[in-house]
Amino acid sequence: MSTSSKIIAATLCAAIAAVTSAARAETDYPNRPVTLIVPYGAGGVADVGMRILGEQLSNRLKQQFVIENRPGAAGIVAAQTGAAAAPDGYTLLMTGNNTAIAAALFKSLPYNILTDFDSVSTAAFFDVLIVTRAGSPLKSLADLIAAAKANPGKLNIGTINPGSTQNLAAELFTSTAGIKAAIVPFRTSPDMDGAVMRGDVDVAFEFYAALSGLLADNKIVALASTGAKRTAYLPDVPTVMESGINDYDVASWNGLSVPAGTPKPVIATLNAAMKEVIPGPDVQSKSSQMGMAMRWSTPEDMTARMKADIAKWGAVIEKAGIAKRE
């Protein structure tokens, strides 16, 4: 055999070995611990949801799913880390509604959520609650809308910082309901909660996890929830749509993404595992207590939701006149 033939043969053998090794890695995935990057600090509701899910995936796939918290910069640091990771299924990123908002809110980002990542499945959904203080003259969403229309611009709506899901949900509400109201942003949820109870703002838009204690103590009351259906944890509270505002459906959500180029069999393994564990009673019970509704999806459905939310929140941001961030 000539020298050139030997080189060609060696190259072919190396290529075949690499393909075989990659195929073996895909079929026995996961064979080592998996890192799940969460763009929030430990202890928050999104972090707790990922820990609930991670524990179940560890049990199902027989490898540890390790939560790595990377908070700050509107999730950009976490997303950058995820995008730069090897596309082998051993680094997952929690993405979702806030990722879509960031894509619409920032002039430019060091990653593209639609091209630098592949979707795995949705995981948790969080409806926003519209609440007021106990003893408020506003007893329903109809009362709120009537008061706002009778006194345009006088109603005060509390939210946390501009560009948050809660803030944009309030902006979308005023637009859809055809009312004029002052949207007052607060730095933190406790600051806003205090303002609601004092009557400094008439109503507030916030997630259940930040309000559960005040609701249980009857210090505030919920007028409506913002999702398509009533929540399991507050089944007597009507939705905004039930209250007469058609086409208003807001639910924050999150799911799992992987770096673009991750092998399809690996994504399929993760998706199948999520499909199996998410409906389980342990996941559903623990998540419901935190105001989460855990739901699986196909990768295609998650990607479609991400695209739709980028467009949806982009339109809200533009109409509200919220300045795009650098």
SERO-4910 file (N, C-alpha, C, O; in steps of 0.05 Angstrom, whole numbers):
BEGIN
 pado doro    nc1    nc2    nc3   cac1   cac2   cac3    cc1    cc2    cc3    oc1    oc2    oc3
  Met    A     17    -24      0      0      0      0     18     25      0     37     27     15
  Ser    A     11     43    -17     27     68    -19     23     85      6      4     82     21
  Thr    A     42    104      8     40    122     32     14    138     31      1    142     52
  Ser    A      7    148      7    -18    164      5    -42    147     12    -61    156     25
  Ser    A    -42    121      3    -65    104     10    -66     99     40    -88     97     51
  Lys    A    -43     96     52    -43     92     81    -55    116     96    -69    114    115
  Ile    A    -48    140     86    -58    165     98    -88    166     95   -102    173    114
  Ile    A    -98    160     71   -127    161     66   -141    140     84   -162    146     96
  Ala    A   -130    117     86   -142     96    103   -143    104    132   -163     99    146
  Ala    A   -121    116    141   -120    124    169   -140    146    175   -153    147    196
  Thr    A   -143    165    155   -162    186    158   -190    175    160   -206    184    176
  Leu    A   -196    156    142   -223    144    142   -229    130    168   -251    132    179
  Cys    A   -209    115    178   -212    101    204   -218    120    227   -235    115    244
  Ala    A   -203    143    226   -207    163    247   -235    175    246   -248    179    266
  Ala    A   -244    180    221   -271    192    217   -292    172    226   -312    180    240
  Ile    A   -289    147    219   -308    126    227   -309    124    257   -330    121    269
  Ala    A   -285    124    269   -284    122    299   -298    146    312   -311    142    333
  Ala    A   -294    170    301   -306    194    312   -337    192    310   -351    199    329
  Val    A   -347    183    287   -376    181    283   -387    160    302   -408    164    314
  Thr    A   -373    137    304   -382    116    322   -382    125    351   -401    119    365
  Ser    A   -361    140    359   -360    150    386   -383    170    392   -396    169    413
  Ala    A   -388    188    372   -410    207    375   -437    193    377   -454    200    393
  Ala    A   -441    172    360   -466    157    360   -470    143    387   -492    142    398
  Arg    A   -448    132    397   -449    118    423   -456    138    445   -472    131    463
  Ala    A   -444    162    444   -449    182    464   -479    190    464   -490    196    485
  Glu    A   -491    191    440   -519    199    438   -537    177    449   -557    183    462
  Thr    A   -531    152    443   -549    131    451   -548    124    481   -567    114    492
  Asp    A   -525    130    494   -524    125    523   -526    151    539   -519    152    562
  Tyr    A   -535    173    526   -539    198    540   -561    196    561   -582    183    556
  Pro    A   -557    208    585   -532    221    594   -515    200    609   -526    183    624
  Asn    A   -489    202    606   -471    184    620   -453    198    640   -434    187    651
  Arg    A   -460    224    646   -447    240    666   -466    262    675   -486    266    662
  Pro    A   -460    277    697   -478    298    706   -484    319    685   -467    325    668
  Val    A   -508    330    687   -517    351    668   -520    377    684   -532    377    706
  Thr    A   -511    399    672   -513    425    685   -538    440    674   -541    441    649
  Leu    A   -554    450    692   -578    466    683   -574    494    693   -576    499    717
  Ile    A   -569    513    675   -564    541    682   -591    555    686   -608    555    669
  Val    A   -593    568    709   -617    584    715   -609    613    718   -592    619    734
  Pro    A   -622    631    702   -614    659    703   -625    675    726   -629    699    723
  Tyr    A   -629    662    749   -639    676    773   -624    664    797   -611    643    796
  Gly    A   -626    679    819   -613    670    844   -628    646    856   -651    641    849
  Ala    A   -615    633    874   -627    610    888   -650    619    905   -649    640    918
  Gly    A   -671    603    907   -693    608    925   -717    621    912   -739    619    923
  Gly    A   -714    633    889   -737    645    875   -755    623    863   -748    600    862
  Val    A   -779    632    855   -798    612    845   -788    597    820   -793    573    818
  Ala    A   -775    611    802   -765    598    778   -743    578    785   -742    556    774
  Asp    A   -726    586    803   -705    568    813   -716    543    826   -707    521    821
  Val    A   -736    547    843   -749    524    857   -762    506    836   -760    481    839
  Gly    A   -775    517    816   -787    500    795   -767    483    780   -771    460    775
  Met    A   -744    495    774   -723    480    760   -711    459    779   -703    438    769
  Arg    A   -710    464    804   -700    444    823   -719    420    826   -711    397    828
  Ile    A   -745    427    825   -765    405    826   -762    388    801   -762    363    802
  Leu    A   -760    401    778   -757    387    753   -730    372    752   -729    348    744
  Gly    A   -708    385    760   -682    372    759   -681    347    776   -668    328    768
  Glu    A   -694    348    799   -694    324    816   -707    300    802   -698    278    803
  Gln    A   -730    306    789   -744    285    776   -729    275    751   -729    251    746
  Leu    A   -716    293    736   -700    284    713   -676    267    723   -669    248    709
  Ser    A   -664    274    745   -642    258    756   -652    230    762   -638    211    756
  Asn    A   -675    228    774   -686    201    780   -693    185    755   -688    161    754
  Arg    A   -704    199    735   -712    186    711   -689    178    693   -689    156    682
  Leu    A   -668    195    691   -646    190    672   -621    179    686   -601    174    674
  Lys    A   -623    176    713   -601    163    728   -575    178    727   -553    166    729
  Gln    A   -576    205    723   -553    222    725   -562    247    740   -585    256    737
  Gln    A   -543    260    754   -550    284    769   -553    308    750   -537    312    733
  Phe    A   -575    323    755   -579    348    741   -572    370    761   -587    375    780
  Val    A   -550    384    756   -539    404    775   -548    432    767   -543    441    745
  Ile    A   -562    446    786   -571    473    781   -548    492    785   -534    492    805
  Glu    A   -543    509    765   -522    530    766   -536    557    763   -545    564    742
  Asn    A   -537    572    785   -550    598    785   -532    619    774   -509    623    784
  Arg    A   -541    633    753   -525    655    742   -544    679    738   -552    686    716
  Pro    A   -550    693    760   -569    716    759   -555    741    748   -531    743    746
  Gly    A   -573    760    741   -563    786    733   -564    792    703   -566    774    687
  Ala    A   -564    818    697   -563    828    670   -586    817    653   -582    810    629
  Ala    A   -610    816    665   -634    807    650   -631    780    637   -642    774    616
  Gly    A   -615    763    649   -611    736    639   -590    734    617   -585    712    606
  Ile    A   -577    756    610   -558    756    588   -533    740    594   -523    725    577
  Val    A   -524    742    619   -499    727    627   -505    697    625   -488    682    614
  Ala    A   -527    689    635   -534    660    634   -537    651    605   -527    629    598
  Ala    A   -550    666    589   -554    658    561   -528    657    546   -524    639    529
  Gln    A   -510    676    551   -484    676    538   -469    650    545   -456    637    528
  Thr    A   -470    643    570   -457    619    580   -468    594    566   -454    576    557
  Gly    A   -495    593    564   -508    571    551   -501    569    521   -497    547    511
  Ala    A   -501    592    508   -495    592    479   -467    583    473   -462    571    452
  Ala    A   -448    588    492   -420    581    487   -413    553    495   -391    543    489
  Ala    A   -432    539    507   -427    512    516   -427    492    493   -438    497    471
  Ala    A   -414    470    497   -413    449    477   -441    438    471   -456    434    490
  Pro    A   -448    434    446   -475    425    439   -478    394    442   -482    380    423
  Asp    A   -475    385    467   -475    356    472   -497    347    492   -498    324    499
  Gly    A   -513    366    501   -535    359    520   -527    360    549   -543    354    566
  Tyr    A   -502    367    555   -493    367    582   -494    395    595   -487    398    618
  Thr    A   -503    415    579   -508    441    589   -536    450    579   -540    452    555
  Leu    A   -555    454    598   -582    463    591   -585    491    602   -572    500    621
  Leu    A   -603    506    589   -609    534    597   -639    537    601   -655    529    584
  Met    A   -646    548    624   -674    556    628   -680    581    612   -668    602    617
  Thr    A   -698    579    593   -706    602    577   -736    605    580   -749    589    594
  Gly    A   -748    625    567   -777    629    569   -786    657    563   -774    670    546
  Asn    A   -807    665    576   -819    691    571   -800    714    574   -799    732    559
  Asn    A   -784    712    595   -764    734    600   -743    735    578   -733    756    572
  Thr    A   -737    712    567   -718    711    545   -730    725    521   -716    740    506
  Ala    A   -756    720    516   -770    733    494   -771    763    498   -767    778    479
  Ile    A   -776    772    523   -777    800    529   -750    813    524   -749    835    512
  Ala    A   -729    800    532   -702    811    528   -696    814    498   -684    834    490
  Ala    A   -705    795    482   -701    796    453   -715    821    441   -706    832    422
  Ala    A   -738    828    454   -754    850    444   -745    877    456   -748    898    444
  Leu    A   -733    876    480   -727    900    495   -699    912    490   -695    936    492
  Phe    A   -680    894    483   -653    904    479   -647    909    450   -656    895    432
  Lys    A   -631    930    445   -624    937    418   -607    915    405   -610    908    381
  Ser    A   -590    903    421   -574    880    411   -566    863    434   -564    872    457
  Leu    A   -562    837    429   -554    818    449   -531    801    438   -528    799    414
  Pro    A   -514    791    456   -491    775    447   -499    746    439   -481    729    437
  Tyr    A   -524    741    435   -534    715    427   -560    719    413   -573    741    416
  Asn    A   -570    699    399   -596    700    387   -612    676    397   -604    653    391
  Ile    A   -633    680    412   -647    658    424   -659    639    403   -663    615    409
  Leu    A   -664    649    379   -677    632    359   -657    617    342   -665    596    330
  Thr    A   -632    626    341   -613    612    324   -590    599    339   -577    581    329
  Asp    A   -585    609    363   -562    598    379   -571    577    398   -555    564    412
  Phe    A   -597    571    399   -608    551    417   -629    534    403   -641    543    384
  Asp    A   -632    509    413   -654    492    404   -671    487    428   -662    484    451
  Ser    A   -697    486    424   -717    482    446   -718    452    453   -714    435    436
  Val    A   -724    447    478   -729    420    488   -759    417    495   -773    401    482
  Ser    A   -768    432    514   -796    431    523   -802    455    541   -784    464    555
  Thr    A   -827    463    542   -835    482    563   -836    466    590   -836    442    590
  Ala    A   -835    481    612   -835    469    638   -857    481    656   -876    467    664
  Ala    A   -854    507    662   -872    519    681   -886    544    670   -874    559    655
  Phe    A   -910    548    678   -926    572    670   -935    586    695   -943    574    715
  Phe    A   -934    613    694   -941    630    717   -961    651    708   -953    669    693
  Asp    A   -985    650    717  -1004    671    711   -998    695    730   -988    691    752
  Val    A  -1004    719    720  -1002    743    736  -1029    747    750  -1050    741    738
  Leu    A  -1029    757    774  -1054    764    788  -1057    794    789  -1038    809    792
  Ile    A  -1082    803    786  -1089    831    790  -1102    833    817  -1123    822    822
  Val    A  -1088    847    835  -1097    848    863  -1102    876    873  -1092    896    861
  Thr    A  -1118    878    894  -1122    904    908  -1123    899    938  -1122    876    947
  Arg    A  -1123    920    953  -1123    917    982  -1150    907    992  -1171    912    980
  Ala    A  -1149    895   1015  -1174    887   1028  -1190    912   1036  -1178    931   1046
  Gly    A  -1215    912   1031  -1232    935   1036  -1233    955   1014  -1246    976   1017
  Ser    A  -1219    950    992  -1220    968    969  -1248    969    957  -1263    949    957
  Pro    A  -1257    993    947  -1283    994    934  -1283    979    907  -1305    974    896
  Leu    A  -1260    971    897  -1259    955    873  -1263    926    880  -1245    913    890
  Lys    A  -1286    915    874  -1293    888    881  -1290    868    858  -1292    844    862
  Ser    A  -1286    879    834  -1284    862    811  -1268    877    789  -1262    901    792
  Leu    A  -1261    862    768  -1247    875    746  -1266    895    732  -1256    915    721
  Ala    A  -1292    889    732  -1311    908    720  -1311    935    735  -1312    956    723
  Asp    A  -1308    933    762  -1307    958    778  -1282    974    771  -1282    998    768
  Leu    A  -1259    959    767  -1234    972    760  -1236    987    734  -1228   1010    732
  Ile    A  -1247    973    714  -1249    986    687  -1269   1009    688  -1263   1030    675
  Ala    A  -1291   1006    702  -1310   1028    704  -1298   1052    717  -1302   1075    709
  Ala    A  -1282   1048    739  -1269   1070    753  -1249   1084    735  -1246   1108    735
  Ala    A  -1234   1068    719  -1214   1079    702  -1227   1096    679  -1216   1117    672
  Lys    A  -1249   1086    669  -1263   1101    647  -1277   1126    657  -1279   1146    643
  Ala    A  -1286   1125    683  -1299   1149    694  -1279   1171    701  -1285   1194    701
  Asn    A  -1254   1163    706  -1233   1182    714  -1207   1175    699  -1189   1164    711
  Pro    A  -1206   1181    673  -1183   1174    657  -1157   1184    669  -1154   1208    675
  Gly    A  -1137   1166    671  -1111   1173    681  -1109   1175    711  -1087   1179    721
  Lys    A  -1130   1172    726  -1130   1174    755  -1123   1148    769  -1112   1148    791
  Leu    A  -1129   1126    756  -1124   1100    768  -1094   1094    768  -1081   1099    748
  Asn    A  -1084   1083    790  -1056   1077    793  -1052   1046    793  -1065   1032    809
  Ile    A  -1035   1036    776  -1029   1007    775  -1000   1003    782   -982   1014    769
  Gly    A   -996    987    802   -969    981    811   -957    956    797   -971    936    793
  Thr    A   -932    958    790   -918    935    779   -889    937    788   -881    957    800
  Ile    A   -873    916    784   -845    919    788   -832    931    763   -847    939    745
  Asn    A   -806    932    761   -792    949    742   -801    947    713   -810    926    705
  Pro    A   -798    969    698   -806    969    670   -792    947    654   -768    942    657
  Gly    A   -808    934    637   -797    913    621   -800    885    633   -795    865    620
  Ser    A   -810    884    658   -816    858    671   -842    847    659   -857    862    647
  Thr    A   -846    822    662   -871    810    653   -895    824    666   -915    830    652
  Gln    A   -894    829    692   -916    842    706   -921    870    694   -944    877    690
  Asn    A   -900    885    689   -902    912    679   -915    911    651   -933    927    645
  Leu    A   -905    893    634   -916    892    607   -944    881    606   -960    888    589
  Ala    A   -950    863    625   -978    853    627   -997    876    634  -1019    876    624
  Ala    A   -988    895    651  -1005    918    657  -1008    936    633  -1030    946    628
  Glu    A   -986    940    619   -988    957    594  -1007    945    574  -1023    959    562
  Leu    A  -1005    919    570  -1023    905    552  -1052    907    561  -1070    909    545
  Phe    A  -1056    905    587  -1083    906    598  -1096    933    593  -1119    934    584
  Thr    A  -1082    955    598  -1094    981    594  -1100    985    564  -1121    997    557
  Ser    A  -1083    975    547  -1088    977    518  -1112    961    509  -1129    970    495
  Thr    A  -1113    936    518  -1134    918    510  -1161    927    522  -1182    925    508
  Ala    A  -1161    936    547  -1186    945    560  -1195    972    551  -1217    981    556
  Gly    A  -1177    987    537  -1184   1013    527  -1187   1034    549  -1204   1051    549
  Ile    A  -1168   1032    569  -1169   1051    591  -1143   1066    593  -1122   1057    582
  Lys    A  -1144   1089    606  -1119   1104    612  -1114   1103    642  -1132   1110    658
  Ala    A  -1091   1094    649  -1083   1092    678  -1054   1097    681  -1038   1094    662
  Ala    A  -1046   1105    704  -1018   1110    710  -1005   1084    720  -1013   1073    741
  Ile    A   -985   1074    705   -971   1050    713   -947   1058    729   -929   1072    719
  Val    A   -946   1050    754   -925   1059    773   -906   1035    778   -913   1016    791
  Pro    A   -881   1037    769   -862   1016    774   -848   1018    801   -842   1040    810
  Phe    A   -844    995    814   -830    994    839   -805    977    835   -803    960    817
  Arg    A   -785    981    852   -760    966    850   -763    937    858   -751    919    846
  Thr    A   -779    932    879   -782    905    889   -811    899    894   -828    917    896
  Ser    A   -817    873    896   -845    865    902   -854    874    929   -876    884    932
  Pro    A   -837    871    950   -846    881    977   -853    911    977   -872    920    990
  Asp    A   -838    927    962   -844    956    960   -872    959    948   -888    975    957
  Met    A   -877    944    927   -903    947    913   -926    936    931   -947    948    932
  Asp    A   -921    914    945   -941    903    963   -949    923    984   -973    926    990
  Gly    A   -930    937    996   -936    957   1016   -952    980   1004   -971    990   1018
  Ala    A   -946    988    980   -961   1009    967   -990   1001    962  -1009   1017    965
  Val    A   -995    976    955  -1022    966    951  -1037    967    977  -1060    977    979
  Met    A  -1025    956    998  -1040    955   1024  -1045    983   1036  -1065    987   1050
  Arg    A  -1027   1002   1030  -1032   1029   1040  -1052   1044   1023  -1062   1065   1031
  Gly    A  -1058   1034    999  -1075   1048    981  -1061   1068    963  -1074   1085    950
  Asp    A  -1034   1067    963  -1019   1086    946  -1023   1079    917  -1022   1097    900
  Val    A  -1028   1054    911  -1036   1046    884  -1062   1031    887  -1067   1018    907
  Asp    A  -1079   1033    867  -1106   1020    868  -1104    990    865  -1118    975    879
  Val    A  -1089    981    846  -1085    953    840  -1056    947    833  -1041    966    829
  Ala    A  -1049    922    833  -1022    914    825  -1023    889    809  -1042    872    812
  Phe    A  -1003    885    792   -999    861    776   -975    846    787   -953    857    787
  Glu    A   -979    821    797   -957    807    809   -963    777    808   -986    768    805
  Phe    A   -941    761    811   -944    732    811   -953    722    839   -948    736    859
  Tyr    A   -966    699    839   -976    688    863   -955    684    885   -960    689    908
  Ala    A   -931    674    877   -910    668    896   -903    692    914   -897    688    937
  Ala    A   -905    716    903   -898    740    918   -922    750    935   -919    768    951
  Leu    A   -946    738    931   -970    748    943   -983    728    961  -1002    735    976
  Ser    A   -975    703    961   -990    682    974   -995    687   1004  -1017    682   1013
  Gly    A   -974    697   1018   -978    703   1047   -999    725   1052  -1015    722   1070
  Leu    A   -998    746   1035  -1017    768   1038  -1046    759   1031  -1065    768   1043
  Leu    A  -1048    742   1011  -1074    731   1003  -1085    713   1026  -1109    715   1032
  Ala    A  -1068    696   1037  -1076    678   1058  -1085    694   1083  -1103    685   1097
  Asp    A  -1072    716   1088  -1078    733   1112  -1101    753   1106  -1108    769   1123
  Asn    A  -1112    751   1082  -1134    769   1074  -1127    799   1075  -1144    816   1081
  Lys    A  -1101    804   1070  -1093    832   1069  -1096    844   1041  -1099    869   1038
  Ile    A  -1096    827   1021  -1103    835    994  -1122    814    982  -1124    792    993
  Val    A  -1135    822    961  -1154    804    947  -1147    804    917  -1139    824    906
  Ala    A  -1151    781    904  -1146    779    876  -1172    784    860  -1193    772    866
  Leu    A  -1171    803    841  -1194    809    824  -1195    791    799  -1216    784    790
  Ala    A  -1171    783    789  -1171    767    765  -1143    755    762  -1123    764    773
  Ser    A  -1142    733    746  -1116    722    737  -1114    726    707  -1135    729    694
  Thr    A  -1090    726    697  -1087    735    669  -1084    713    648  -1083    719    624
  Gly    A  -1085    688    656  -1082    666    637  -1107    659    623  -1128    672    627
  Ala    A  -1106    639    606  -1129    631    590  -1150    616    607  -1174    617    600
  Lys    A  -1141    603    628  -1159    588    646  -1154    596    675  -1133    607    681
  Arg    A  -1173    590    692  -1170    596    720  -1147    580    731  -1141    558    722
  Thr    A  -1134    590    752  -1111    576    764  -1121    554    783  -1143    556    794
  Ala    A  -1104    534    786  -1111    512    804  -1109    521    833  -1123    510    850
  Tyr    A  -1092    540    839  -1089    549    866  -1108    571    875  -1111    575    899
  Leu    A  -1122    584    857  -1143    603    863  -1166    599    844  -1172    616    827
  Pro    A  -1179    576    846  -1200    569    826  -1225    587    826  -1240    587    807
  Asp    A  -1229    602    848  -1252    620    849  -1247    647    837  -1266    663    834
  Val    A  -1222    652    829  -1215    678    817  -1219    677    787  -1206    660    774
  Pro    A  -1235    694    775  -1240    693    746  -1216    703    730  -1199    717    741
  Thr    A  -1215    695    705  -1194    705    688  -1202    733    677  -1225    741    680
  Val    A  -1183    747    665  -1188    773    653  -1208    769    630  -1227    785    627
  Met    A  -1205    748    615  -1223    743    592  -1251    737    602  -1271    746    591
  Glu    A  -1254    721    624  -1280    716    636  -1293    742    645  -1318    744    646
  Ser    A  -1276    761    653  -1286    786    663  -1294    806    641  -1301    829    647
  Gly    A  -1292    797    616  -1302    814    594  -1281    826    576  -1288    840    557
  Ile    A  -1255    821    581  -1234    832    564  -1225    810    545  -1208    793    553
  Asn    A  -1235    810    521  -1229    788    502  -1200    790    493  -1188    812    493
  Asp    A  -1189    767    485  -1162    766    473  -1140    775    491  -1119    785    482
  Tyr    A  -1145    773    517  -1123    780    536  -1115    754    550  -1130    743    566
  Asp    A  -1091    745    544  -1080    720    555  -1051    724    560  -1035    725    541
  Val    A  -1043    727    585  -1015    731    592  -1007    710    613  -1019    708    634
  Ala    A   -987    695    606   -975    677    625   -945    677    621   -935    671    599
  Ser    A   -930    683    642   -902    679    640   -896    649    639   -913    634    649
  Trp    A   -874    641    628   -868    613    626   -838    609    624   -823    627    619
  Asn    A   -830    584    629   -802    577    624   -800    549    613   -820    534    615
  Gly    A   -777    542    603   -772    516    592   -743    511    590   -726    526    600
  Leu    A   -735    489    577   -707    482    574   -698    485    545   -713    477    527
  Ser    A   -675    497    542   -662    499    515   -634    488    517   -623    485    539
  Val    A   -624    481    494   -596    471    492   -582    486    470   -595    498    453
  Pro    A   -555    487    470   -541    501    449   -548    489    421   -552    465    418
  Ala    A   -550    507    402   -557    498    375   -537    477    365   -513    479    370
  Gly    A   -548    457    351   -530    436    341   -529    411    359   -517    392    352
  Thr    A   -543    413    382   -544    389    400   -558    367    384   -579    371    372
  Pro    A   -547    343    385   -558    320    370   -588    316    375   -597    317    398
  Lys    A   -603    311    354   -632    306    357   -639    284    377   -658    287    392
  Pro    A   -624    261    376   -630    240    396   -627    249    425   -642    240    442
  Val    A   -608    267    430   -605    277    457   -629    294    465   -640    291    487
  Ile    A   -638    312    447   -661    329    452   -686    311    456   -702    316    474
  Ala    A   -688    290    440   -711    272    442   -711    257    469   -732    253    481
  Thr    A   -687    250    479   -685    237    505   -694    256    528   -709    248    545
  Leu    A   -685    281    527   -693    300    547   -723    306    545   -736    307    566
  Asn    A   -733    309    521   -761    316    518   -779    293    528   -799    298    541
  Ala    A   -771    268    521   -787    245    530   -787    243    561   -807    236    573
  Ala    A   -763    249    573   -762    248    602   -780    269    615   -793    264    635
  Met    A   -780    293    603   -797    314    614   -826    307    610   -842    313    628
  Lys    A   -833    295    588   -861    287    583   -870    267    604   -893    267    612
  Glu    A   -851    251    613   -858    230    633   -860    241    661   -878    234    676
  Val    A   -842    259    669   -841    267    697   -858    291    703   -868    294    726
  Ile    A   -863    309    684   -878    334    690   -907    328    699   -916    341    718
  Pro    A   -921    309    688   -949    304    698   -950    289    724   -972    286    735
  Gly    A   -927    281    735   -927    266    760   -938    281    783   -936    306    784
  Pro    A   -951    267    802   -964    280    825   -945    297    842   -953    317    853
  Asp    A   -920    287    845   -901    302    861   -894    329    849   -894    350    862
  Val    A   -889    329    822   -883    354    808   -907    373    809   -904    396    814
  Gln    A   -931    362    803   -954    379    801   -962    391    828   -970    414    830
  Ser    A   -960    375    850   -967    384    876   -948    406    886   -956    427    895
  Lys    A   -922    401    884   -902    420    893   -903    446    877   -900    467    889
  Ser    A   -906    444    851   -906    468    834   -931    484    839   -930    509    839
  Ser    A   -954    471    843   -979    486    847   -978    503    872   -989    525    873
  Gln    A   -965    492    893   -962    507    918   -946    533    914   -949    552    930
  Met    A   -930    534    893   -914    558    887   -926    575    866   -914    595    857
  Gly    A   -951    568    857   -964    584    837   -955    578    809   -956    595    791
  Met    A   -944    554    805   -935    545    778   -954    524    767   -965    508    782
  Ala    A   -958    524    741   -971    503    727   -951    490    709   -942    502    689
  Met    A   -943    466    715   -922    452    699   -934    438    675   -953    422    678
  Arg    A   -924    444    651   -935    432    627   -912    426    607   -895    443    602
  Trp    A   -913    402    596   -894    394    575   -903    404    548   -927    410    544
  Ser    A   -884    405    529   -891    412    502   -871    398    483   -851    388    492
  Thr    A   -877    398    458   -858    389    438   -837    412    434   -843    435    440
  Pro    A   -813    406    424   -794    427    418   -805    447    399   -800    471    402
  Glu    A   -820    438    379   -831    456    359   -851    476    371   -851    499    364
  Asp    A   -868    466    389   -887    484    402   -873    504    420   -882    527    421
  Met    A   -852    496    433   -837    516    450   -824    537    433   -825    561    440
  Thr    A   -813    530    410   -800    549    392   -822    568    381   -817    592    379
  Ala    A   -845    558    374   -866    575    364   -876    594    385   -882    617    379
  Arg    A   -877    585    410   -885    603    432   -865    625    435   -872    649    439
  Met    A   -839    618    434   -818    638    437   -820    659    415   -819    683    421
  Lys    A   -824    651    390   -826    670    368   -851    688    372   -849    712    368
  Ala    A   -873    676    380   -898    692    383   -895    712    406   -904    735    404
  Asp    A   -881    704    428   -878    723    450   -858    746    444   -862    768    453
  Ile    A   -838    740    428   -820    762    420   -836    783    404   -832    807    409
  Ala    A   -853    774    386   -869    793    370   -889    807    388   -893    831    385
  Lys    A   -902    792    406   -923    803    423   -912    825    441   -923    847    443
  Trp    A   -890    819    455   -879    838    474   -865    861    460   -863    883    470
  Gly    A   -854    855    436   -843    877    420   -863    898    414   -858    922    415
  Ala    A   -888    889    407   -909    908    400   -918    924    425   -923    948    424
  Val    A   -920    910    448   -927    923    473   -906    944    481   -913    967    489
  Ile    A   -881    937    479   -859    955    486   -860    980    469   -856   1002    478
  Glu    A   -864    976    443   -865    999    424   -889   1017    430   -886   1041    431
  Lys    A   -913   1005    435   -936   1021    440   -934   1036    466   -944   1059    469
  Ala    A   -922   1024    486   -919   1036    513   -897   1058    513   -896   1074    532
  Gly    A   -881   1058    492   -859   1078    491   -836   1072    510   -822   1090    519
  Ile    A   -833   1046    516   -811   1038    533   -785   1039    517   -783   1026    496
  Ala    A   -765   1053    527   -740   1057    512   -725   1030    510   -723   1016    530
  Lys    A   -715   1024    486   -699   1000    484   -672   1003    498   -661   1025    498
  Arg    A   -663    982    510   -638    983    525   -614    975    509   -616    960    490
  Glu    A   -591    987    517   -566    981    503   -557    953    510   -536    945    501
***
